[in-house]
């Protein structure tokens, strides 16, 4: 049974704009994670993470491309799962909105929408190289 009344201590030490060290510890347990984050030239981020309880490393690398889109890859050594994700914002205009045409009772209405889209795939490398699990998420906020 999981303790619902737990206390978690989070801390971050920022060395400069490109380097920081974070720690998260659940008091009264061995659940503790240490993560280092390095941002290279403002576009590429490297984040190794060590889980003291599971004694395992995770690694995430992300890069900003195409006017704000984000490509991210992460690898979990314990589960041997490789994940790849694309967060899309390049389909929106400079106001952060998408022009959308809505057809309602034979009328075409022009409206704008805030949009967030994410495409992700995960590969379980412990099972060999198989077809990935693919996920597409989209969130729309319409305003007339």
Secondary structure, 3 states (H helix, E strand, C coil): CCCCCCCEEEEEEECCCCEEEEEEEECCCCCEEEEEEEEECCCEEEEEEEECCCCEEEEEEEEEEHHHEEEEEEEECCCCEEEEEEEECCCCCCCCEEEEEEEECCEEEEEEEEEEEEEEEEEEHHHCCCCCEEEEEEEEEEEC
